[in-house]
Amino acid sequence: MTSQPIGAGRIVDVDGIETHVHEAGSGHPIVLIHGAGPGATGLSNWSRNIEALARDFHVIVVDLPGFGQSRKMRIPPAFFEFYGLHIGKLLDAMGLEKAHMVGNSLGGGASMMLALRRPEKVGKLVLMGSGGGFPVTSVMPTTGLKMLMGFYEAPGPSRERLAAFIGEMVFDRAMITEQLLEERLSAALAPDLVACPPFGFRDGRPPVPDDVWRERLDRLPHRTLIVWGREDRVMPLDNGFILLKQIPGARMHILPHCGHWAQWEKAEEFNALVGQFLRD
């Protein structure tokens, strides 16, 4: 099949919040929703997946509010619900009735909240290293989550702190290139983002997310694929088990020798797995 070019990107007005999207391909729409790490953007999170998925689908790569080229803002404590409802409004603004959701970490929790609050907007769900679960055996927050939430706190953001965080994200640290670090650092140090980071400590404590697992996930009618890196040190594997148990239409695929960034570390396997699931 021919390569599908990624569009230059555009701003969509979503209830007064400027939201940046890139689009590629045609067919049934899917929304790729990134995680919350420093310097995260839609393109940086999904750079190894867009072209493959765009061969069969209309791929929408979003910069969530607070990230990338979207409006910078502090996000309310119930951030999974905030982002989930925002994605639903984005689909409305783009004139799309329904889309598949592919969510990484923060994006997974947001995808579930959209499916719970506006189930008619969601086709299938792909949850990868998703937030919103519950640790069965691991201790939360992990070192990786503490690094994420505290990146903009004293002593302030730096290349060294970013490199340490990215090192927690992956199983094989040798995969981390200078180019990757420089691109993420450039995005993380954008002046408007440093002035107003989306996440951070409040009153000396990290924000507590809304507990998606406490919601009625057993009522979700959507077919769901849960993908997890076995060696995920940011959102450990056991967080996904309660989602597998609660969501009736869920199945789980565990990737060995893989950390939190499964779509990047195991891109070829991830693309084949997700593409087949969404096509079936």
DRENTI-542042 format. One record per residue (C-alpha): residue in three letters; residue number from 1; x, y, z. Coordinates in steps of 0.02 Angstrom, whole numbers. Layout:
BEGIN
ALA | NUM | X | Y | Z
...
END
This chain:
BEGIN
MET | 1 | 0 | 0 | 0
THR | 2 | 55 | 178 | -29
SER | 3 | 117 | 289 | 110
GLN | 4 | -10 | 407 | 185
PRO | 5 | 57 | 584 | 210
ILE | 6 | 28 | 671 | 376
GLY | 7 | -61 | 836 | 358
ALA | 8 | 18 | 999 | 415
GLY | 9 | -102 | 1009 | 560
ARG | 10 | -238 | 1131 | 606
ILE | 11 | -322 | 1210 | 756
VAL | 12 | -499 | 1157 | 799
ASP | 13 | -601 | 1268 | 916
VAL | 14 | -671 | 1152 | 1050
ASP | 15 | -783 | 1251 | 1167
GLY | 16 | -662 | 1396 | 1157
ILE | 17 | -507 | 1288 | 1185
GLU | 18 | -388 | 1289 | 1037
THR | 19 | -348 | 1107 | 1003
HIS | 20 | -216 | 1055 | 877
VAL | 21 | -239 | 901 | 768
HIS | 22 | -146 | 814 | 628
GLU | 23 | -239 | 700 | 508
ALA | 24 | -187 | 562 | 389
GLY | 25 | -274 | 429 | 285
SER | 26 | -457 | 395 | 253
GLY | 27 | -587 | 272 | 313
HIS | 28 | -664 | 250 | 485
PRO | 29 | -592 | 382 | 603
ILE | 30 | -478 | 336 | 746
VAL | 31 | -412 | 458 | 876
LEU | 32 | -236 | 433 | 943
ILE | 33 | -227 | 508 | 1119
HIS | 34 | -55 | 533 | 1196
GLY | 35 | 6 | 521 | 1375
ALA | 36 | 57 | 656 | 1498
GLY | 37 | 247 | 650 | 1502
PRO | 38 | 353 | 808 | 1488
GLY | 39 | 366 | 861 | 1307
ALA | 40 | 226 | 744 | 1253
THR | 41 | 135 | 785 | 1092
GLY | 42 | 26 | 685 | 976
LEU | 43 | 160 | 670 | 843
SER | 44 | 300 | 625 | 964
ASN | 45 | 198 | 489 | 1048
TRP | 46 | 131 | 411 | 889
SER | 47 | 271 | 444 | 764
ARG | 48 | 298 | 257 | 732
ASN | 49 | 113 | 216 | 713
ILE | 50 | 27 | 350 | 610
GLU | 51 | 82 | 294 | 437
ALA | 52 | 40 | 110 | 467
LEU | 53 | -133 | 146 | 538
ALA | 54 | -172 | 278 | 405
ARG | 55 | -167 | 143 | 271
ASP | 56 | -339 | 87 | 328
PHE | 57 | -409 | 226 | 436
HIS | 58 | -435 | 413 | 451
VAL | 59 | -308 | 445 | 587
ILE | 60 | -332 | 597 | 699
VAL | 61 | -181 | 639 | 807
VAL | 62 | -227 | 761 | 944
ASP | 63 | -123 | 874 | 1055
LEU | 64 | -222 | 874 | 1217
PRO | 65 | -252 | 1043 | 1300
GLY | 66 | -94 | 1088 | 1396
PHE | 67 | 19 | 1001 | 1270
GLY | 68 | 100 | 1027 | 1101
GLN | 69 | 18 | 1162 | 997
SER | 70 | -146 | 1162 | 1091
ARG | 71 | -190 | 1293 | 1220
LYS | 72 | -84 | 1286 | 1378
MET | 73 | -186 | 1273 | 1536
ARG | 74 | -190 | 1195 | 1709
ILE | 75 | -299 | 1040 | 1705
PRO | 76 | -432 | 1010 | 1838
PRO | 77 | -406 | 866 | 1962
ALA | 78 | -534 | 753 | 1877
PHE | 79 | -423 | 754 | 1723
PHE | 80 | -476 | 589 | 1644
GLU | 81 | -655 | 652 | 1634
PHE | 82 | -600 | 824 | 1575
TYR | 83 | -499 | 752 | 1432
GLY | 84 | -627 | 619 | 1388
LEU | 85 | -766 | 747 | 1371
HIS | 86 | -648 | 860 | 1274
ILE | 87 | -615 | 724 | 1146
GLY | 88 | -802 | 700 | 1126
LYS | 89 | -824 | 885 | 1094
LEU | 90 | -679 | 879 | 971
LEU | 91 | -771 | 746 | 871
ASP | 92 | -927 | 856 | 874
ALA | 93 | -827 | 1006 | 813
MET | 94 | -753 | 902 | 671
GLY | 95 | -924 | 838 | 621
LEU | 96 | -884 | 657 | 665
GLU | 97 | -1019 | 546 | 739
LYS | 98 | -905 | 410 | 806
ALA | 99 | -723 | 357 | 811
HIS | 100 | -614 | 218 | 880
MET | 101 | -506 | 274 | 1027
VAL | 102 | -323 | 225 | 1045
GLY | 103 | -261 | 293 | 1211
ASN | 104 | -88 | 287 | 1290
SER | 105 | -78 | 308 | 1480
LEU | 106 | -174 | 471 | 1512
GLY | 107 | -256 | 445 | 1343
GLY | 108 | -320 | 275 | 1395
GLY | 109 | -406 | 344 | 1549
ALA | 110 | -481 | 483 | 1444
SER | 111 | -542 | 357 | 1315
MET | 112 | -633 | 256 | 1449
MET | 113 | -714 | 411 | 1522
LEU | 114 | -777 | 464 | 1351
ALA | 115 | -847 | 288 | 1325
LEU | 116 | -934 | 298 | 1494
ARG | 117 | -1004 | 473 | 1475
ARG | 118 | -1044 | 472 | 1289
PRO | 119 | -1041 | 291 | 1231
GLU | 120 | -1117 | 334 | 1063
LYS | 121 | -959 | 429 | 1013
VAL | 122 | -845 | 277 | 1033
GLY | 123 | -821 | 128 | 918
LYS | 124 | -686 | 15 | 988
LEU | 125 | -563 | 50 | 1128
VAL | 126 | -377 | 18 | 1130
LEU | 127 | -301 | 50 | 1301
MET | 128 | -111 | 47 | 1310
GLY | 129 | -25 | 60 | 1478
SER | 130 | -185 | 148 | 1526
GLY | 131 | -217 | 261 | 1672
GLY | 132 | -376 | 235 | 1771
GLY | 133 | -341 | 59 | 1832
PHE | 134 | -295 | 1 | 2007
PRO | 135 | -131 | -73 | 2071
VAL | 136 | -156 | -251 | 2131
THR | 137 | 22 | -278 | 2191
SER | 138 | 125 | -124 | 2144
VAL | 139 | 146 | 33 | 2246
MET | 140 | 80 | 195 | 2172
PRO | 141 | 133 | 324 | 2126
THR | 142 | 283 | 245 | 2043
THR | 143 | 450 | 333 | 2026
GLY | 144 | 404 | 369 | 1845
LEU | 145 | 241 | 453 | 1893
LYS | 146 | 328 | 557 | 2026
MET | 147 | 454 | 614 | 1895
LEU | 148 | 312 | 659 | 1777
MET | 149 | 212 | 758 | 1903
GLY | 150 | 363 | 846 | 1977
PHE | 151 | 456 | 890 | 1817
TYR | 152 | 415 | 1075 | 1824
GLU | 153 | 436 | 1090 | 2012
ALA | 154 | 597 | 1145 | 2098
PRO | 155 | 737 | 1134 | 2048
GLY | 156 | 649 | 1155 | 1880
PRO | 157 | 647 | 1064 | 1713
SER | 158 | 812 | 1007 | 1639
ARG | 159 | 885 | 890 | 1510
GLU | 160 | 948 | 775 | 1648
ARG | 161 | 776 | 759 | 1728
LEU | 162 | 696 | 726 | 1559
ALA | 163 | 825 | 592 | 1516
ALA | 164 | 793 | 507 | 1683
PHE | 165 | 606 | 508 | 1652
ILE | 166 | 620 | 440 | 1474
GLY | 167 | 733 | 305 | 1545
GLU | 168 | 590 | 250 | 1657
MET | 169 | 472 | 245 | 1508
VAL | 170 | 562 | 111 | 1409
PHE | 171 | 628 | -64 | 1441
ASP | 172 | 784 | -43 | 1333
ARG | 173 | 867 | 123 | 1372
ALA | 174 | 983 | 98 | 1223
MET | 175 | 836 | 144 | 1112
ILE | 176 | 838 | 322 | 1178
THR | 177 | 924 | 432 | 1048
GLU | 178 | 994 | 607 | 1063
GLN | 179 | 867 | 663 | 933
LEU | 180 | 723 | 597 | 1038
LEU | 181 | 787 | 685 | 1193
GLU | 182 | 815 | 849 | 1101
GLU | 183 | 641 | 846 | 1022
ARG | 184 | 557 | 809 | 1188
LEU | 185 | 662 | 938 | 1279
SER | 186 | 620 | 1073 | 1152
ALA | 187 | 434 | 1038 | 1176
ALA | 188 | 449 | 1026 | 1366
LEU | 189 | 540 | 1193 | 1380
ALA | 190 | 420 | 1294 | 1272
PRO | 191 | 399 | 1457 | 1369
ASP | 192 | 209 | 1450 | 1372
LEU | 193 | 215 | 1272 | 1440
VAL | 194 | 344 | 1312 | 1574
ALA | 195 | 236 | 1459 | 1627
CYS | 196 | 80 | 1349 | 1640
PRO | 197 | 116 | 1161 | 1648
PRO | 198 | -40 | 1053 | 1639
PHE | 199 | 8 | 942 | 1785
GLY | 200 | 107 | 968 | 1943
PHE | 201 | 105 | 962 | 2130
ARG | 202 | -32 | 1056 | 2221
ASP | 203 | 3 | 1102 | 2402
GLY | 204 | 155 | 990 | 2397
ARG | 205 | 58 | 836 | 2340
PRO | 206 | 33 | 760 | 2168
PRO | 207 | -143 | 775 | 2096
VAL | 208 | -254 | 625 | 2128
PRO | 209 | -341 | 568 | 1968
ASP | 210 | -522 | 520 | 1956
ASP | 211 | -535 | 332 | 1984
VAL | 212 | -599 | 264 | 1820
TRP | 213 | -599 | 86 | 1889
ARG | 214 | -734 | 138 | 2014
GLU | 215 | -850 | 181 | 1870
ARG | 216 | -972 | 56 | 1796
LEU | 217 | -848 | -16 | 1673
ASP | 218 | -953 | -175 | 1673
ARG | 219 | -1082 | -79 | 1573
LEU | 220 | -964 | -32 | 1432
PRO | 221 | -1028 | -111 | 1271
HIS | 222 | -870 | -75 | 1173
ARG | 223 | -749 | -207 | 1113
THR | 224 | -587 | -167 | 1202
LEU | 225 | -405 | -215 | 1174
ILE | 226 | -290 | -189 | 1323
VAL | 227 | -105 | -181 | 1277
TRP | 228 | 31 | -177 | 1411
GLY | 229 | 219 | -186 | 1419
ARG | 230 | 267 | -323 | 1541
GLU | 231 | 408 | -217 | 1613
ASP | 232 | 308 | -54 | 1624
ARG | 233 | 387 | 46 | 1767
VAL | 234 | 273 | 197 | 1752
MET | 235 | 103 | 111 | 1755
PRO | 236 | 143 | -68 | 1807
LEU | 237 | 56 | -215 | 1725
ASP | 238 | -54 | -257 | 1874
ASN | 239 | -150 | -94 | 1846
GLY | 240 | -224 | -170 | 1690
PHE | 241 | -295 | -327 | 1770
ILE | 242 | -444 | -240 | 1849
LEU | 243 | -487 | -164 | 1680
LEU | 244 | -480 | -336 | 1600
LYS | 245 | -592 | -404 | 1737
GLN | 246 | -720 | -263 | 1733
ILE | 247 | -741 | -226 | 1547
PRO | 248 | -850 | -365 | 1474
GLY | 249 | -784 | -352 | 1296
ALA | 250 | -600 | -337 | 1342
ARG | 251 | -452 | -444 | 1297
MET | 252 | -272 | -413 | 1346
HIS | 253 | -107 | -427 | 1254
ILE | 254 | 54 | -419 | 1355
LEU | 255 | 216 | -372 | 1266
PRO | 256 | 376 | -445 | 1342
HIS | 257 | 535 | -342 | 1357
CYS | 258 | 431 | -185 | 1343
GLY | 259 | 401 | -35 | 1454
HIS | 260 | 268 | 101 | 1461
TRP | 261 | 293 | 161 | 1282
ALA | 262 | 235 | 2 | 1194
GLN | 263 | 180 | 91 | 1035
TRP | 264 | 357 | 156 | 1015
GLU | 265 | 464 | 12 | 1082
LYS | 266 | 364 | -124 | 994
ALA | 267 | 294 | -20 | 851
GLU | 268 | 284 | -156 | 718
GLU | 269 | 196 | -279 | 833
PHE | 270 | 84 | -143 | 903
ASN | 271 | 32 | -81 | 731
ALA | 272 | -11 | -256 | 671
LEU | 273 | -106 | -298 | 831
VAL | 274 | -207 | -137 | 836
GLY | 275 | -238 | -132 | 649
GLN | 276 | -307 | -309 | 649
PHE | 277 | -416 | -275 | 802
LEU | 278 | -491 | -118 | 726
ARG | 279 | -520 | -199 | 557
ASP | 280 | -608 | -355 | 625
END
